[in-house]
Structures are given as structure tokens and as C-alpha cells.
Amino acid sequence: MSLSVDVFVVGADGERQVQDVPVGCSDSAGAESWRWRVWGAEVVRSLGASFFPVLADADLQVDPSQVPEFLRECLLLRENLERIVSETEPVRTFEEHRGAISQRLAIIEEAASRAGAMGGGVLIW
């Protein structure tokens, strides 16, 4: 099983409506084990991240009003990518591990940008 990142909007009925992933985009946020091995790892927590560590214990819902803050946290992780790669347990070589984390983070950043543009939120589940 793997983690997915999706965009949602809140409908007139107050219910969350998950949007289709646009053609040419991915929804892969990493393997299920990344909940605690990467996104919820101690190194991510030590950077002051508050959204991503939630994944260690639960699915993450970023409400529409929180999307700008979530994008800042994505940038924090991006700026500290080398440290995250070196302090998380790779299942590949260092460069492959770095590429995988960078790619998944880019997918999450892109989804969050789409969410912000439409007044929606982000789910990683």
C-alpha cells in the first residue's frame, strides 16, 4: 500500500469532495512505511514541522485555510532535504533515496499549489 496526496474542496453541503488527479499528474506521496520512516521521522520533527509528522499516526488533512502554512512547511523540508535524506533509513542508495524523497515532495507541493488555487485543502492518506 502507498500514500496518496489528493486535493479536496468543501461542498455546499459541508462535505469534503476529493478532486480527480489531473491527467499527467501523480498522487504518490511515498510508500506506506514513509509515514514514520520519512514524513514522521525524528529529523522532520526536529525541523519544527507540524503537518508531516501527523502521518506517523494518522492521515493528514490540511484545511483550505492552512494550505499557505503547509506550503511553507514543504519549503522547509525542501531546504533541509540533504539532512532528511541522510537521517532517514534508505532502502536504496543515497542518491536514489534523495531522488525519491524530492520527487514525492514535489508531487505534494504541486497538489498543495492546486489546492490553494481552487480554495481547497490537501489530504495525504
Protein Blocks (a to p, Z undefined) as FASTA:
>chain_A
ZZddddddddfkopacdddddehiacbebjfklmmmmmmmmklmmnopaklmmmmmmccd
ddfklmmmmmmmmmmmmmmmmmmmmmpccfbdfklmmmmmmmmmmmmmmmmmmmmmnopa
cddZZ
